[in-house]
Amino acid sequence: MNNWFNKRIMPGMMKFVNTRVITAIKNGMLVSLPFIMVGSVFLLLSSFPVPAIANWMNKVGLTPYWTQAYNASFGVMAIFAVVGIAYNWAKDAGFEPLPAGMTALVSFLLIMRPTTAVMDGTKTVVAAKQAPIMLGGFIDRTWLGGQGMIAAILVGLLTGWIYSWFLKHHITIKLPDAVPPAVAESFIALIPAFVIVTGFLLVYIFFDLVVHETVTQWIYTTIQTPLQGMTDTAGGVFLVGILVPFLWFFGVHGSIIVGGIMGPLLQANALQNAQIFKAHGVVTQALGGHIFTQSLMDQFGTVTGAGMTFGLAVYLLFFAKSVQLRSIGKLAFIPAIFNINEPILFGLPVVLNPIMLLPFMFMPTFSMLSTYFLIKIGILPYLNGVQVPWTTPPVISGFLIGGWKVMIWQAIIIIASFFVYYPFVHKQDAILYKQEQAEAGAKA
């Protein structure tokens, strides 16, 4: 099976995930990761789950400051994405990447509408007769977050590709070598940046005159919303839950591969939940909340490592009879608390071990699907959009992303992982223990 998988499946899969498009999206989205984490902290502070503390922060005037920090970080994630994707495309192509990233940012802002219709709440008129007032001269942050994510990805990819094409074919302004490098790079970027910005301007004009909405709005309605709807289903949860451990079983980093493809949509879902949580203090289906977010994958699919192997680590450390497994348990237990399980994956091993295949694929799939349905029927709350560092220990992470109910459920799932893995690792432990005893007897 391993030979068949490596010969027939792996070459095409690796070729796909290593294409410049997927690499640019994956690495470009990573640019936003520190700011997502920082923004999540301020989101929690601005909508603190303990009413007494939240009321006190409101009373002393701290909450608006937390909101300001959230809006400037997590709330403008699409900006980081569009710059990061174009930047990484140009970098992988071997060119100075920063001008490509800045060109992508200009293009992304260009395709957004410069004015927004709002209702003037200061006028005491009948709402039905109140005419909207057109406000201009500002950037509408609505499209700088999750709702602009797919537009940001497309603009970033197109900008990186076109910019690199111009430089590859030397369609640039070349200055003498005596000119300082910073000045020379600016002139090199001039022609491709002008062409790209002009092209996006023409696209904006077409949508404004013919479609009567902005490019960003059209992409959100026509492309992003259906894609988010497709992922936010039990089928989407099942595929992600089973694909990550399936790829890891063959030694391929399933979390990176699946995350690179699904990450932008799950991030967009998470950001919309965060915006709802910030505005209403709770996320519900009626308010437009999403169940399948990045946090559902991180905290109920790969928590304690791919395959949710914490129960396995507990057995190895406290119950294993064989010297080999006990030694791995001593090495793997502490890292597992911080969601690092490579010592188990390659030391037990789980990779290419047919005994461990079934629980390794079942555990995260069961965890994600059961959590999805518990949220769906209202037993668990919708996740609040907060994203925690991937090394955050379980239970703590559960509380941060959804409160005490999610924390308790995460603890239950992790305890369940011990019983799911037990019969399989017990079988392997018995085999190894018998071999060790036989070797010891032979030496004696």
C-alpha positions in Angstrom: 0.0 0.0 0.0 2.8 2.4 0.9 4.6 1.7 -2.5 1.3 2.3 -4.4 0.6 5.5 -2.5 4.1 6.8 -3.0 4.2 5.9 -6.7 0.7 6.8 -7.8 -0.7 9.4 -5.4 2.2 11.3 -3.8 3.9 12.6 -7.0 0.8 14.4 -8.2 -0.1 15.6 -4.7 3.3 17.0 -4.0 3.4 18.6 -7.4 0.1 20.3 -6.6 1.0 21.5 -3.1 4.4 22.8 -4.3 3.0 24.9 -7.2 3.7 28.6 -6.9 0.0 29.3 -6.4 -0.4 27.1 -3.3 3.0 28.0 -1.9 2.3 31.8 -2.3 -1.1 31.4 -0.5 0.3 29.2 2.2 3.3 31.4 3.0 1.4 34.6 2.4 -1.3 33.7 4.9 1.5 32.9 7.5 2.4 36.6 7.4 -0.9 37.3 9.2 -0.5 34.7 11.9 1.3 36.9 14.6 -1.3 39.7 14.1 -4.2 37.2 14.3 -2.8 36.0 17.7 -2.3 39.6 18.9 -5.7 40.6 17.7 -7.3 37.6 19.4 -6.0 38.7 22.8 -7.6 42.2 22.4 -10.8 40.6 21.1 -11.0 38.6 24.3 -10.3 41.7 26.3 -12.9 43.8 24.5 -15.6 41.1 24.9 -14.4 39.6 28.2 -16.4 36.4 29.1 -16.6 37.4 32.8 -19.4 40.0 33.1 -18.1 41.7 36.2 -14.7 42.3 34.7 -16.2 43.3 31.3 -18.5 45.8 33.0 -15.6 47.3 34.9 -13.5 47.7 31.8 -16.4 49.4 30.1 -16.9 51.7 33.0 -13.3 52.9 33.2 -13.2 53.2 29.4 -10.7 50.5 28.5 -12.9 48.5 26.1 -12.6 51.1 23.2 -8.8 50.8 23.4 -9.0 47.0 23.2 -11.3 47.4 20.2 -8.9 49.7 18.5 -6.1 47.2 18.8 -8.3 44.4 17.5 -9.5 46.5 14.5 -5.9 47.3 13.6 -4.7 43.7 13.7 -7.2 40.8 13.4 -9.8 43.1 11.8 -7.7 43.9 8.7 -6.4 40.4 8.0 -7.1 40.7 4.2 -4.4 43.4 4.0 -1.8 41.0 5.4 -2.9 38.3 3.0 -2.8 40.4 -0.2 0.6 41.8 0.6 2.0 38.5 1.8 0.8 36.5 -1.2 2.2 38.9 -3.8 5.4 39.3 -1.7 6.0 35.5 -1.6 5.2 34.9 -5.2 7.8 37.5 -6.3 10.3 36.2 -3.7 9.9 32.6 -5.0 10.4 33.9 -8.5 13.7 35.4 -7.5 12.8 39.1 -7.5 12.8 41.9 -5.0 9.4 41.1 -3.3 8.4 44.3 -1.4 7.4 46.3 -4.5 5.1 43.4 -5.6 3.5 43.4 -2.1 2.9 47.2 -2.1 1.5 47.0 -5.7 -0.9 44.3 -4.5 -2.0 46.5 -1.6 -2.7 49.5 -3.9 -4.7 47.3 -6.3 -6.7 45.7 -3.5 -7.7 49.1 -2.1 -8.4 50.4 -5.6 -11.2 47.8 -6.3 -13.1 48.8 -3.1 -15.8 51.4 -3.3 -14.6 54.8 -2.0 -18.0 55.8 -0.6 -20.5 54.0 1.6 -24.2 54.7 2.2 -25.1 55.1 5.9 -28.1 56.3 7.8 -27.6 59.4 9.8 -28.7 58.5 13.3 -28.6 62.2 14.5 -31.7 63.1 12.4 -35.1 62.6 14.1 -37.0 61.5 11.0 -39.0 58.5 10.1 -36.6 55.7 9.2 -38.6 54.7 6.1 -38.3 58.2 4.7 -34.7 58.8 5.8 -32.4 59.1 2.8 -28.9 57.5 3.2 -26.0 59.8 3.3 -23.0 59.0 1.2 -19.8 59.1 3.2 -16.4 59.2 1.3 -12.8 59.8 2.0 -12.2 56.7 4.1 -11.5 53.0 3.7 -14.4 50.7 4.5 -12.9 48.2 7.0 -15.8 45.8 6.2 -13.8 44.5 3.2 -10.4 44.5 5.0 -11.3 41.5 7.1 -12.9 38.1 6.4 -15.3 39.3 3.8 -12.5 40.5 1.6 -10.3 37.4 2.0 -10.9 35.7 -1.4 -10.6 39.0 -3.2 -7.3 39.6 -1.4 -6.0 36.2 -2.4 -7.0 36.7 -6.1 -5.5 40.2 -6.2 -2.3 38.9 -4.5 -1.9 36.0 -6.9 -2.6 38.1 -10.0 -0.3 40.9 -8.9 2.6 38.5 -8.0 2.2 36.6 -11.3 2.0 39.7 -13.5 4.8 41.6 -11.6 7.1 38.6 -11.9 6.3 38.2 -15.6 7.4 41.7 -16.4 10.6 41.4 -14.5 11.3 37.9 -16.0 11.0 39.4 -19.5 13.0 42.5 -18.5 10.2 44.9 -19.2 11.5 47.4 -16.7 13.4 50.7 -16.5 17.0 49.8 -16.0 19.2 52.5 -14.4 23.0 52.6 -14.4 24.8 50.5 -11.7 26.0 53.7 -10.0 22.4 54.5 -8.9 21.7 53.4 -5.3 19.9 50.1 -5.1 16.9 51.5 -3.3 16.3 54.0 -6.1 17.0 51.4 -8.9 14.5 49.0 -7.4 11.8 51.7 -7.3 12.3 52.4 -11.1 12.4 48.6 -11.8 8.9 48.4 -10.3 7.5 51.4 -12.1 6.3 49.8 -15.3 4.8 46.6 -13.9 3.2 48.5 -11.1 1.7 51.1 -13.5 0.3 48.3 -15.8 -1.1 46.3 -12.8 -2.8 49.3 -11.1 -4.2 50.5 -14.5 -5.5 47.0 -15.2 -7.3 46.8 -11.8 -8.7 50.3 -12.4 -10.3 49.3 -15.6 -11.8 46.2 -13.9 -13.1 48.5 -11.2 -14.7 50.9 -13.8 -16.3 48.0 -15.6 -17.9 46.6 -12.4 -19.0 50.1 -11.3 -20.7 50.9 -14.7 -21.9 47.5 -15.8 -22.3 45.3 -12.7 -23.1 48.2 -10.3 -21.2 46.8 -7.4 -17.5 46.6 -6.5 -15.2 43.8 -7.5 -14.7 42.9 -3.9 -18.5 42.7 -3.2 -19.0 40.6 -6.4 -16.2 38.2 -5.4 -17.7 37.9 -1.9 -21.2 37.2 -3.1 -20.4 35.0 -6.1 -17.3 33.1 -5.0 -16.5 33.4 -1.3 -19.9 32.9 0.2 -20.6 29.6 -1.7 -17.1 28.4 -0.9 -17.5 29.2 2.8 -20.9 27.5 2.8 -19.4 24.4 1.2 -16.7 24.1 3.9 -19.1 24.9 6.7 -20.8 21.5 6.5 -20.5 18.1 8.1 -19.0 16.8 4.8 -16.4 19.5 4.8 -15.6 18.7 8.5 -15.4 15.0 7.7 -13.0 15.5 4.7 -10.6 17.7 6.7 -10.8 15.5 9.8 -9.8 12.3 7.9 -7.4 13.8 5.3 -5.0 15.3 7.8 -4.2 11.9 9.6 -4.4 10.0 6.3 -1.6 12.1 4.8 0.4 11.9 8.1 0.2 8.1 8.1 2.4 8.1 5.0 4.8 10.6 6.5 3.4 13.7 4.7 2.7 16.8 6.8 -1.1 16.6 6.4 -1.7 19.7 8.6 0.3 21.9 6.3 -1.1 20.5 3.1 -4.8 20.6 4.1 -4.3 23.9 6.0 -2.7 25.5 2.9 -5.8 24.8 0.9 -8.5 25.2 3.5 -6.8 27.8 5.6 -8.1 31.0 3.9 -11.7 29.9 4.0 -11.5 28.7 7.7 -9.7 32.0 8.6 -12.5 34.0 6.9 -15.1 32.0 8.8 -13.2 32.7 12.0 -12.9 36.4 11.3 -16.6 36.7 10.7 -17.3 34.9 14.0 -14.9 37.3 15.7 -16.7 40.3 14.2 -20.1 38.9 15.3 -18.7 38.2 18.8 -17.3 41.7 19.0 -20.6 43.3 18.0 -23.0 41.1 20.0 -21.0 39.3 22.6 -22.3 36.0 21.3 -22.1 34.1 17.9 -25.2 32.4 16.6 -26.5 31.0 13.3 -29.1 33.8 13.1 -26.3 36.4 13.2 -24.4 34.6 10.4 -22.0 32.6 12.5 -19.9 29.7 11.1 -19.4 26.4 12.9 -16.3 25.2 10.9 -13.6 27.7 11.6 -9.8 27.4 12.0 -10.2 26.9 15.7 -12.5 23.9 15.2 -9.7 22.3 13.2 -6.9 23.4 15.5 -8.6 22.6 18.9 -10.6 19.5 17.9 -8.7 18.0 15.0 -5.0 18.5 15.6 -4.9 19.5 19.3 -2.1 17.6 21.1 -0.8 16.9 17.5 -2.2 15.3 14.4 -4.4 12.3 15.2 -5.1 13.7 18.7 -2.5 11.4 20.2 -2.5 12.6 23.8 -4.2 9.5 25.0 -1.5 7.5 23.3 1.2 9.5 25.1 -0.5 8.8 28.5 -0.5 5.1 27.8 3.2 5.1 26.7 4.3 6.9 29.9 2.1 5.3 32.5 1.0 1.9 31.2 3.4 0.6 28.7 5.3 -2.6 29.6 7.9 -2.6 26.9 11.1 -0.6 27.4 10.8 0.9 23.9 7.3 2.4 24.4 8.1 3.6 27.9 11.2 5.4 26.6 9.1 7.1 23.9 6.5 8.0 26.5 9.1 9.9 28.6 10.2 11.8 25.5 6.8 12.5 24.1 4.5 13.3 27.0 5.6 16.9 27.7 5.7 18.0 24.0 2.2 16.5 23.6 0.8 18.9 26.1 2.0 21.7 23.8 0.6 20.0 20.7 3.8 18.5 19.4 3.6 14.8 18.7 6.4 14.1 16.2 8.2 11.9 18.8 5.1 9.7 18.8 4.4 9.8 15.0 8.0 8.7 14.1 9.1 7.1 17.4 6.3 4.7 18.2 5.8 4.8 15.2 2.4 5.8 14.0 3.6 6.5 10.4 3.2 3.5 8.2 2.1 1.4 11.2 -1.0 -0.6 10.2 -1.9 -1.3 13.9 -2.3 2.4 14.6 -4.0 3.4 11.3 -7.6 3.0 12.4 -7.5 5.0 15.7 -5.2 7.6 14.2 -7.8 8.4 11.5 -10.9 7.8 13.6 -10.0 10.0 16.6 -9.8 13.5 14.9 -12.6 12.8 12.6 -14.9 11.7 15.4 -13.8 14.7 17.5 -14.5 17.3 14.8 -17.8 15.8 13.6 -19.2 15.4 17.1 -18.2 19.0 18.0 -19.8 20.2 14.8 -23.1 18.5 15.6 -23.1 19.6 19.2 -22.7 23.2 18.1 -25.3 22.6 15.4 -28.0 21.5 17.8 -27.1 24.1 20.4 -25.5 22.1 23.1 -22.2 23.8 22.6 -21.9 27.5 21.7 -20.5 28.8 18.4 -16.7 29.4 18.6 -16.0 33.1 19.1 -13.4 33.5 16.4 -10.5 33.8 18.8 -7.4 32.0 17.6 -4.7 31.0 20.1 -1.1 30.1 19.4 -0.8 26.5 18.2 1.3 25.6 21.3 -1.5 26.6 23.7 -2.2 23.5 25.9 -5.6 21.9 25.5 -8.4 22.8 28.0 -6.9 26.3 28.2 -7.4 26.7 24.5 -10.9 25.3 24.7 -11.9 28.0 27.2 -10.4 30.8 25.1 -12.1 29.9 21.9 -15.6 29.1 23.3 -15.9 29.4 27.1 -16.4 26.8 29.8 -18.7 24.5 27.9 -16.2 24.1 25.0 -13.4 23.7 27.6 -15.2 20.8 29.3 -16.0 19.1 26.0 -12.4 19.4 24.8 -11.3 17.8 28.0 -13.8 14.9 27.5 -12.6 14.4 23.9 -9.0 14.2 25.0 -9.8 11.7 27.8 -11.7 9.7 25.2 -8.6 9.5 23.0 -7.0 7.3 25.7 -9.8 4.7 25.3 -9.8 4.9 21.5 -6.1 4.2 21.3 -5.9 1.8 24.2 -6.7 -1.6 22.5 -4.4 -0.8 19.5 -1.4 0.5 21.5 -1.9 -2.3 24.0 -1.6 -4.8 21.2 1.6 -3.2 19.9 3.0 -3.0 23.5 2.4 -6.7 24.0 4.2 -7.5 20.8 7.2 -5.4 21.7 7.3 -6.7 25.3 7.3 -10.3 24.1 10.1 -9.5 21.7 12.1 -7.8 24.5 11.5 -10.8 26.8 12.6 -13.2 24.1 15.8 -11.2 23.5 16.5 -11.0 27.2 16.1 -14.7 27.5 18.3 -15.4 24.5 21.1 -13.3 26.1 20.7 -15.0 29.4 
